[in-house]
Amino acid sequence: MSTTAPALLVLEDGTVYEGSAYGALGTRFGEAVFATGMTGYQETLTDPSYARQIVVQTAPHIGNTGVNDEDPESRRIWVAGYVVRDAARRPSNWRSTRSLDEELVDQDVVGIRDVDTRAVTRRLRTAGAMRAGVFSGEVASRPRAELLDEVLSQPTMEGSRLAEEVSTQEAYVVEPGDHGWSDEPLAVVAALDLGIKTMTPVRMAERGLRVHVLPASAGFAEIREVAPDGVFLSNGPGDPATAASQVELLRQVLDAGIPFFGICFGNQILGRALGFGTYKLPFGHRGINQPVMDHATGKVEITSQNHGFAVDAPVGETVTAPQERYGRVVVSHSSLNDGVVEGLRCLDLPAFSVQYHPEAAAGPHDSAHLFDRFVDLLIAPTTDSAATGGTPTDA
């Protein structure tokens, strides 16, 4: 370990957890959330959806496999702070190039170790995700009342607009020829980067799609410029209620009849584009072991998830979208843990979305077929069966 300096995790309800510094020394603020994955900590740290969040790992041993240059899901670590129980004293893996502690220091990420993460998780499950601060080094010796005041002065996740902060600033292209496909693409996709993970366009390129990744600020004209066969909206951080420009953009896509697929934040934006509301979950779904029911097939998929907001739509019935011009909509997937909406499909439009991560890096590959469904939709956009799991008239 780089240091044995003291550290504190302070929650907005006044709860304080003592530990030792992990990574850089200093102070960081964010929303405290817990992630249940037993592997994939490097992918978690570099997932842009965790921006402005302090991540508590429920798995007790973190850092065992070190860090490498192949597994990051974006250009940097995005978590605001990191909380672990037992940090590995040294990494042991043939792919490791450095320790996690070294990586946290290099990227100026303030963390805390030697914390009872079970107790923290139980607190968050009871009281809900809340504002928090990690204080390490000399600052941890300050009066706790002062530290709590600083935590309480921070903004909440509700009302936070973060996609533009994590998005690419320049458009780029992921070619199928670089991922085992012929140089000639099967179809072209415009993917709006709201916090996209590296593996998402790769999974599409592996299936023959040329993916133009565009900044979160891109408008409909920029999408038209790449002449896409379909549009994709990615995962990302923040409150979907703040994504008015992306909602309006998606309505233009739907009005033009362009096939659409969205995941995570993209699912919430589809919900809002159709006229449904969104709301904040008490403590969210974060991990790689989330059971989801596919209502079209009756099958259960174990999924990778990272979201704190959800779509407010009726489960178990076909309804006309509140924005009536989009026709009939059905909740295609729901959580078996708490019944939360995990997917939407339009019965009168070539559009569908899911709340979880079919690219699953790290995580199970139960849902990888959703990329195949998107390809089918692009190749034959007039047949709705690929998007709906049935005929256009199915309910």
HUFENMO-V623932 format. One record per residue. N is the residue number from 1. SS is DSSP state (H for helix, E for strand, - for the rest). PSI is psi in whole degrees, -180 to 180 (999 if undefined). OMEGA is omega in whole degrees, -180 to 180 (* if undefined). Layout:
n & ss & psi & omega
N & SS & PSI & OMEGA
N & SS & PSI & OMEGA
This chain:
n & ss & psi & omega
1 & - & 147 & -177
2 & - & -21 & -176
3 & - & 156 & 172
4 & - & 24 & -179
5 & - & 150 & 179
6 & E & 157 & 178
7 & E & 155 & 179
8 & E & 143 & 167
9 & E & 119 & -177
10 & E & 120 & 177
11 & E & 157 & -175
12 & - & -18 & 176
13 & - & 5 & 178
14 & - & -6 & 178
15 & - & 135 & -179
16 & E & 135 & 177
17 & E & 131 & -179
18 & E & 146 & 178
19 & E & -158 & 179
20 & E & 153 & -179
21 & E & 143 & 178
22 & E & 119 & -176
23 & E & -144 & -178
24 & E & 156 & 175
25 & - & 146 & 178
26 & - & -153 & -177
27 & E & 134 & 175
28 & E & 145 & 180
29 & E & 153 & 177
30 & E & -175 & 175
31 & E & 124 & 180
32 & E & 124 & 179
33 & E & 160 & 178
34 & E & 145 & 179
35 & E & 131 & -171
36 & - & 3 & -180
37 & - & 137 & 178
38 & - & -4 & 177
39 & - & 172 & 176
40 & - & 29 & -179
41 & H & -30 & 180
42 & H & -39 & 176
43 & H & -38 & 178
44 & H & -49 & -178
45 & H & -35 & -175
46 & - & 9 & 176
47 & - & 117 & -178
48 & H & -19 & 179
49 & H & -16 & 179
50 & H & 9 & 179
51 & E & 138 & 180
52 & - & 30 & 175
53 & E & 143 & 174
54 & E & 114 & -172
55 & E & 125 & 175
56 & E & 119 & 179
57 & E & 122 & 179
58 & - & -28 & 175
59 & - & 132 & -171
60 & - & -31 & -175
61 & E & 117 & -177
62 & E & 138 & 178
63 & - & 1 & -175
64 & - & -37 & -175
65 & - & 8 & 176
66 & - & -153 & -178
67 & E & 144 & 175
68 & - & -180 & -177
69 & - & 3 & -178
70 & - & -25 & -171
71 & - & -12 & 180
72 & - & 142 & -180
73 & - & 4 & 176
74 & - & -171 & -173
75 & - & -11 & -176
76 & - & 173 & 171
77 & - & 135 & -177
78 & - & -19 & -177
79 & E & 145 & 180
80 & - & -29 & 179
81 & E & 165 & -172
82 & E & 133 & -176
83 & E & 121 & -179
84 & - & 162 & 178
85 & - & -73 & -178
86 & E & 104 & 177
87 & E & 136 & -178
88 & - & 136 & 178
89 & - & -33 & 176
90 & - & 145 & 179
91 & - & 152 & 178
92 & - & 92 & 178
93 & - & 141 & -176
94 & - & -19 & 180
95 & - & -8 & -175
96 & - & 136 & 176
97 & - & -15 & 179
98 & E & 169 & -179
99 & - & 158 & 177
100 & H & -39 & 178
101 & H & -45 & 178
102 & H & -40 & -180
103 & H & -41 & 178
104 & H & -41 & 178
105 & H & -47 & -177
106 & H & -35 & -178
107 & - & 13 & 174
108 & - & 43 & 178
109 & - & 123 & -179
110 & E & 125 & -180
111 & E & 177 & 178
112 & E & 135 & 178
113 & E & 178 & -179
114 & - & 34 & 179
115 & - & 144 & 174
116 & - & 87 & -175
117 & H & -22 & 173
118 & H & -43 & 180
119 & H & -41 & 179
120 & H & -45 & -179
121 & H & -44 & 178
122 & H & -36 & 178
123 & H & -45 & -179
124 & H & -34 & 178
125 & H & -28 & -180
126 & H & -49 & -175
127 & H & -15 & -178
128 & - & 163 & 175
129 & - & 142 & -176
130 & E & 164 & 176
131 & E & 148 & -177
132 & E & 168 & 175
133 & E & 143 & 171
134 & E & 125 & -178
135 & E & 121 & -179
136 & E & 153 & -178
137 & H & -148 & -176
138 & H & -33 & -177
139 & H & -25 & -179
140 & H & -13 & 180
141 & H & -2 & 179
142 & - & 159 & 178
143 & - & 135 & -175
144 & H & -29 & 177
145 & H & -37 & 178
146 & H & -41 & 179
147 & H & -41 & 179
148 & H & -39 & 178
149 & H & -39 & 178
150 & H & -40 & 178
151 & H & -45 & -176
152 & H & -16 & 179
153 & - & -6 & -177
154 & - & 153 & 178
155 & - & 153 & 175
156 & - & 167 & 178
157 & - & -32 & 174
158 & - & 130 & -179
159 & - & 2 & -179
160 & - & 128 & 176
161 & - & 108 & -170
162 & - & -16 & -174
163 & H & -42 & -179
164 & H & -25 & -180
165 & H & -30 & -176
166 & H & -13 & -175
167 & - & 157 & 171
168 & - & 148 & 177
169 & - & -17 & -180
170 & - & 140 & 177
171 & - & 149 & 175
172 & E & 168 & -175
173 & E & 135 & 172
174 & E & 116 & -173
175 & - & 140 & 177
176 & H & -29 & 180
177 & H & -20 & 179
178 & H & -1 & -175
179 & H & 42 & 170
180 & - & 8 & 179
181 & - & 166 & 176
182 & - & 162 & -179
183 & - & -26 & -179
184 & - & 117 & -176
185 & - & 151 & 175
186 & - & -35 & 179
187 & E & 169 & -178
188 & E & 135 & -179
189 & E & 137 & 169
190 & E & 116 & -177
191 & E & 118 & 178
192 & E & 121 & -177
193 & - & 101 & 175
194 & - & 7 & -174
195 & - & 37 & -171
196 & - & 144 & 175
197 & - & 147 & -175
198 & H & -40 & -175
199 & H & -17 & -176
200 & H & -56 & 177
201 & H & -26 & 176
202 & H & -43 & 179
203 & H & -35 & 177
204 & H & -41 & 179
205 & H & -35 & 178
206 & - & -21 & -180
207 & - & 11 & 174
208 & - & 11 & -178
209 & E & 134 & 170
210 & E & 123 & -172
211 & E & 115 & 173
212 & E & 108 & -180
213 & E & 122 & -174
214 & E & 151 & 178
215 & - & 158 & -180
216 & - & -23 & -179
217 & - & -1 & -177
218 & - & 145 & 178
219 & - & -178 & -177
220 & H & -34 & 179
221 & H & -40 & 179
222 & H & -34 & 175
223 & H & -44 & 179
224 & H & -33 & -177
225 & H & -31 & -179
226 & - & 2 & 178
227 & - & 60 & -175
228 & - & 150 & 169
229 & - & -18 & 179
230 & E & 164 & -180
231 & E & 141 & 180
232 & E & 136 & 173
233 & E & 131 & -170
234 & - & 180 & 168
235 & - & 171 & 177
236 & - & 169 & -177
237 & - & 168 & 171
238 & - & -178 & -176
239 & - & 121 & -180
240 & H & -19 & 178
241 & H & -16 & 179
242 & H & -4 & -172
243 & - & 47 & -176
244 & H & -40 & -178
245 & H & -39 & 179
246 & H & -34 & 176
247 & H & -45 & 180
248 & H & -39 & 177
249 & H & -46 & -179
250 & H & -36 & 176
251 & H & -36 & 176
252 & H & -39 & 177
253 & H & -47 & -179
254 & H & -41 & 179
255 & H & -31 & 179
256 & - & -5 & 179
257 & - & 20 & 179
258 & - & 130 & 179
259 & E & 142 & -175
260 & E & 143 & 173
261 & E & 133 & 178
262 & E & 149 & 175
263 & E & 144 & 173
264 & - & -108 & 178
265 & H & -36 & 178
266 & H & -33 & 176
267 & H & -42 & 180
268 & H & -37 & 179
269 & H & -38 & 174
270 & H & -44 & 178
271 & H & -45 & -180
272 & H & -36 & 178
273 & H & -35 & 179
274 & - & -11 & 177
275 & - & 0 & 177
276 & - & 162 & 175
277 & E & 173 & 172
278 & E & 160 & -178
279 & E & 162 & -179
280 & E & 132 & 176
281 & E & 155 & -179
282 & E & -49 & 179
283 & E & 5 & 172
284 & E & 179 & 176
285 & E & 115 & -180
286 & E & 111 & -179
287 & E & -179 & -176
288 & E & 26 & -176
289 & E & 37 & -174
290 & E & 119 & -178
291 & E & 132 & -178
292 & E & 137 & 177
293 & E & 126 & 171
294 & E & 109 & -173
295 & - & -19 & 179
296 & - & -33 & -176
297 & - & -18 & -175
298 & - & 5 & -179
299 & - & 152 & 176
300 & E & 132 & 177
301 & E & 138 & 173
302 & E & 124 & -168
303 & E & 161 & 173
304 & E & 128 & -176
305 & E & 154 & 174
306 & E & 86 & 179
307 & E & 147 & 178
308 & E & -4 & 178
309 & E & 160 & -178
310 & E & 162 & 178
311 & E & 138 & 178
312 & E & 89 & -179
313 & - & 151 & -177
314 & - & 131 & 178
315 & - & 137 & 173
316 & - & 7 & 179
317 & - & 151 & 174
318 & E & 131 & -178
319 & E & 159 & 170
320 & E & 132 & -179
321 & - & 142 & 175
322 & - & -36 & 168
323 & - & 92 & -164
324 & H & -24 & -178
325 & H & -14 & -180
326 & H & -1 & 172
327 & - & -147 & -172
328 & E & 143 & -179
329 & E & 146 & 176
330 & E & 145 & 171
331 & E & 115 & -174
332 & E & -28 & -177
333 & E & 148 & 175
334 & E & 156 & -179
335 & E & 135 & 176
336 & - & -8 & 177
337 & - & -44 & -174
338 & - & 7 & 176
339 & - & 7 & -179
340 & - & 144 & 177
341 & E & 125 & -179
342 & E & 5 & 177
343 & E & 153 & 178
344 & E & 149 & 171
345 & E & 140 & 177
346 & E & 130 & -179
347 & - & -17 & -179
348 & - & 8 & 178
349 & - & 152 & 177
350 & - & 71 & -176
351 & E & 138 & 175
352 & E & 165 & -179
353 & E & 160 & 174
354 & E & 156 & -176
355 & - & -10 & -174
356 & - & -171 & -170
357 & - & 98 & 178
358 & - & -18 & 176
359 & - & -25 & 170
360 & - & 62 & 174
361 & - & 102 & -3
362 & - & 167 & 176
363 & - & -178 & -179
364 & - & 159 & -178
365 & - & 22 & -180
366 & - & -31 & -172
367 & - & 11 & -179
368 & - & -25 & -179
369 & H & -17 & 180
370 & H & -31 & 175
371 & H & -37 & 175
372 & H & -38 & 178
373 & H & -40 & 178
374 & H & -44 & 177
375 & H & -46 & 179
376 & H & -39 & -180
377 & H & -36 & 180
378 & H & -36 & -178
379 & H & -38 & -178
380 & - & 70 & -174
381 & - & -15 & -179
382 & - & -14 & 177
383 & - & 124 & -173
384 & - & -4 & -173
385 & H & -34 & -179
386 & H & -35 & -177
387 & H & -29 & -172
388 & H & -16 & -176
389 & - & 16 & -180
390 & - & -171 & 179
391 & - & 163 & -179
392 & - & -21 & -177
393 & - & 2 & 179
394 & - & 144 & 172
395 & - & 999 & *
